[in-house]
Amino acid sequence: QLEEEKDEDSFDMEVAVTNPEKIGKEYFFLTIFELMNRTFSVWRRFSDFLGLYEKLSVKHSLNGCIIPPPPEKSVVGMTKVKVGKDDSSSADFVERRRAALERYLQRVVCHPSLLQDPDVREFLERDELPRAVGTHTLSGAGFLKMINRASDAVSKMTIKISDSDAWFDNKLQEVESEELQLRKLHAVVDSLVNHRKELCGNTAVFAKSMAMLGNSEDNTALSRALSQLAEVEDKMETLHQEQAASDFFILAELLADYIRLLGAVRGCFEQRMKTWQRWQEAQSTLQKKREVEAKLLWANKPDKLQQAKEEITEWEGKVTQYERDFDRISVTVRKEFLRFEKQKSKDFKSQIVKYLESLLQSQQRHVKFWEAFLPEAKAIA
Amino acid sequence: KLCKQYFPVDILSKILSINVDLQTDATLQVDISDALSERDKVKFTVHTKSTLPNFKQNEFSVVRQHEEFIWLHDSFVENEEYAGYIIPPAPPRPDFDASREKLQKLGEGEGSMTKEEFTKMKQELEAEYLAIFKKTVAMHEVFLCRVAAHPVLRKDMNFHVFLEYNQDLSVRGKNKREKMEDFFKNVVKSADGVLVAGVKDVDDFFEHEKTFLLEYHNRVKDASSKSDRMIRSHKNAADDINRIASTLYTLGTQDSTDVCKFFLKVSELFEKTRKIEARVAADEDLKLADLLKYYLRESQAAKDLLYRRGRALVDYENANKALDKARAKNKDVLQAETSQQVCCQKFEKISESAKQELIDFKTRRVAAFRKNLVELAELELKHAKGNLQLLQSCVGVLKGDT
């Protein structure tokens, strides 16, 4: 078994995607990138990010690289932005997109091979990018659909290549099982976000109702206490709102990202299978050509024999080439997978701790609010 | 399937903290010592301790069902002698429908979930059922305690029969004709209510009370329904956290890597925090929602008292007019005088006791709110601190590991 690769000299590049600004009908984001004391900042559109993904996947997915999928397009969200709706939900949407683009870009620059890619450098450094075309069709979701269809076809052939392949088999199964659990988890977190938002709304309404009751109450001290209770509930509403935001931006988005990433990982494994298939098919073609040659020898047809010999040489070359390709992609996929696992572990730990810390802060304020209210309640006489 | 469940309910009155400052003197103490939940009814064991001479024994118990409580309540309402009192509101009907439905759905869906999930959910639904059950018993007990504490109502004949007669009282459910009569009675009452409410009272105290109660009742109603909705959202969120804990557990058991161990720790944390969240929702229900619901019913009973007084006033005024007419025509004067006297006495009697009742109502209300709001704040604090401690220790451990 291959041991975990030692940490390559990763510079821990940092990128930021900030300052969403609406110019015309679309938003531009300020993309800031720091390298060796030089800061590059350029304005990029959402479609620029998609264009980058397209270029990278065309070049690298065949090598077995795990290409980070870009954020999904959202028709509803985009329409609101274009129509110029300036409410909190479209502000939420822009923030969601900004954060997702930042995470996407962060993953790209953390990838040692991708960082070398000239398209990535151009994306980070060039002042103005030509508008990417054809990104309507090839969003992250579209690419994933292609992967899924391909993987259906491949998995229909049960393949047991060799002993070392057990590693790939196991890992693929783990990935599929994990993806399933993450989808489940994401659905529940989504439900939590919705219920918290509901709680938020219901608390606000209740607070108003309590305030009204306090106004009606003719015992002065009780009336005052009820108003104070209404204020506490108002503060609770704020807490719930912030909590729902944490639930969403920290937890739900993390899960959504990794569901897409696991899809990309599956894509790599499938790519390796395709490479193997191609090698196998070449071998069987070579075999057929050799049979043809043998028959021709027997039938004594010298001119056709020459052609047959040339074809054999051609296919021998291909077989060698494809075997080399397969070995190479196997190495890459293995390396990529281990790097991915490390990154995933880091990501989950840091994000979940961040989420727990947000819960912690919320509870601290909880305590403060109720501590302030208790003497008011005791003062009722 | 719900089989007979037998729950000892000795600390019930602590659950529903409505009966504040109710004198429990030796002459008459009432409580619900046991309760039995059958398929579609609840049987309450009403236990009485009394030194009053009209009871055959000093201590005795009978079994009563909800309909019998309603019969007793209605008998108070229909009794003209008690027109000047706030009749303690009848306890709400035991309603396990929602809980039963959930248990049934769970049973149907047993095949589609893991054994652990099923057991977990079953335990929770059973706990929910138990909570509803405890509440209904407490509500029935509070009603009886309020009656026993009332200086006049505690002497009521029907009440004594209710407490002592150890056979079924045979108060069958109202038949169709009676239900129709009830319906019309209520229509007349509300029309009356509007009429009476419109008449400005000479007495400042009652005028103020009328204005106050009308507004207060509506606002309590609003607050009650809004509090219910808020608490339900809270429960839903706690349920979600429960499922998150389960899924994280599954993820954590797939392997023994670093990140899997991490998931297991977080899963354990969420298991604990969601228990606290569920308790917060339950305590809010008990201290806030139930308080509001109770005062919704009590304020209605107080309004009913005002309507009765209002009607007595109208009767009195009509009797006055009739007397003037009789004097003018010099016909049936004695009859009119007698009738006017009766109305006057009735009105004054009601006014006198109503005033005291309304003052008592205020005192009770303030005390109950104080008790519950203080307890609510203390519980919220306790739970928030509990949550905080759990989170702090978990985050400390997780950060130390990485």
Chai-1 contact restraints between the chains, C-beta under 6 A:
chainA,res_idxA,chainB,res_idxB,connection_type,confidence,min_distance_angstrom,max_distance_angstrom,comment,restraint_id
A,Q181,B,T250,contact,1.0,0.0,6.0,A-B,restraint_1
A,Q181,B,L251,contact,1.0,0.0,6.0,A-B,restraint_2
A,K184,B,T247,contact,1.0,0.0,6.0,A-B,restraint_3
A,L185,B,T247,contact,1.0,0.0,6.0,A-B,restraint_4
A,V188,B,D240,contact,1.0,0.0,6.0,A-B,restraint_5
A,V188,B,R243,contact,1.0,0.0,6.0,A-B,restraint_6
A,V188,B,I244,contact,1.0,0.0,6.0,A-B,restraint_7
A,S191,B,D240,contact,1.0,0.0,6.0,A-B,restraint_8
A,L192,B,D240,contact,1.0,0.0,6.0,A-B,restraint_9
A,H195,B,S233,contact,1.0,0.0,6.0,A-B,restraint_10
A,H195,B,N236,contact,1.0,0.0,6.0,A-B,restraint_11
A,H195,B,A237,contact,1.0,0.0,6.0,A-B,restraint_12
A,H195,B,D240,contact,1.0,0.0,6.0,A-B,restraint_13
A,R196,B,A237,contact,1.0,0.0,6.0,A-B,restraint_14
A,E198,B,S233,contact,1.0,0.0,6.0,A-B,restraint_15
A,L199,B,S233,contact,1.0,0.0,6.0,A-B,restraint_16
A,L199,B,H234,contact,1.0,0.0,6.0,A-B,restraint_17
A,L199,B,A237,contact,1.0,0.0,6.0,A-B,restraint_18
A,N202,B,R229,contact,1.0,0.0,6.0,A-B,restraint_19
A,N202,B,M230,contact,1.0,0.0,6.0,A-B,restraint_20
A,N202,B,S233,contact,1.0,0.0,6.0,A-B,restraint_21
A,T203,B,M230,contact,1.0,0.0,6.0,A-B,restraint_22
A,V205,B,K226,contact,1.0,0.0,6.0,A-B,restraint_23
A,F206,B,K226,contact,1.0,0.0,6.0,A-B,restraint_24
A,F206,B,S227,contact,1.0,0.0,6.0,A-B,restraint_25
A,F206,B,M230,contact,1.0,0.0,6.0,A-B,restraint_26
A,S209,B,D222,contact,1.0,0.0,6.0,A-B,restraint_27
A,S209,B,A223,contact,1.0,0.0,6.0,A-B,restraint_28
A,S209,B,K226,contact,1.0,0.0,6.0,A-B,restraint_29
A,M210,B,A223,contact,1.0,0.0,6.0,A-B,restraint_30
A,M212,B,R219,contact,1.0,0.0,6.0,A-B,restraint_31
A,L213,B,R219,contact,1.0,0.0,6.0,A-B,restraint_32
A,L213,B,A223,contact,1.0,0.0,6.0,A-B,restraint_33
A,S216,B,E215,contact,1.0,0.0,6.0,A-B,restraint_34
A,S216,B,Y216,contact,1.0,0.0,6.0,A-B,restraint_35
A,S216,B,R219,contact,1.0,0.0,6.0,A-B,restraint_36
A,D218,B,F212,contact,1.0,0.0,6.0,A-B,restraint_37
A,N219,B,V366,contact,1.0,0.0,6.0,A-B,restraint_38
A,L222,B,V366,contact,1.0,0.0,6.0,A-B,restraint_39
A,L222,B,F369,contact,1.0,0.0,6.0,A-B,restraint_40
A,S345,B,D258,contact,1.0,0.0,6.0,A-B,restraint_41
A,S345,B,V259,contact,1.0,0.0,6.0,A-B,restraint_42
A,F348,B,V259,contact,1.0,0.0,6.0,A-B,restraint_43
A,K349,B,F262,contact,1.0,0.0,6.0,A-B,restraint_44
A,K349,B,T402,contact,1.0,0.0,6.0,A-B,restraint_45
A,I352,B,V266,contact,1.0,0.0,6.0,A-B,restraint_46
A,V353,B,L398,contact,1.0,0.0,6.0,A-B,restraint_47
A,L356,B,L391,contact,1.0,0.0,6.0,A-B,restraint_48
A,L356,B,V395,contact,1.0,0.0,6.0,A-B,restraint_49
A,L359,B,L391,contact,1.0,0.0,6.0,A-B,restraint_50
A,L360,B,L391,contact,1.0,0.0,6.0,A-B,restraint_51
A,Q363,B,A384,contact,1.0,0.0,6.0,A-B,restraint_52
A,Q363,B,N387,contact,1.0,0.0,6.0,A-B,restraint_53
A,Q363,B,L388,contact,1.0,0.0,6.0,A-B,restraint_54
A,H366,B,A384,contact,1.0,0.0,6.0,A-B,restraint_55
A,V367,B,A384,contact,1.0,0.0,6.0,A-B,restraint_56
A,V367,B,K385,contact,1.0,0.0,6.0,A-B,restraint_57
A,W370,B,A377,contact,1.0,0.0,6.0,A-B,restraint_58
A,W370,B,E380,contact,1.0,0.0,6.0,A-B,restraint_59
A,W370,B,L381,contact,1.0,0.0,6.0,A-B,restraint_60
A,F373,B,A377,contact,1.0,0.0,6.0,A-B,restraint_61
A,L374,B,A377,contact,1.0,0.0,6.0,A-B,restraint_62
A,A377,B,L373,contact,1.0,0.0,6.0,A-B,restraint_63
A,A377,B,V374,contact,1.0,0.0,6.0,A-B,restraint_64
A,A377,B,A377,contact,1.0,0.0,6.0,A-B,restraint_65
A,K378,B,V374,contact,1.0,0.0,6.0,A-B,restraint_66
A,I380,B,R370,contact,1.0,0.0,6.0,A-B,restraint_67
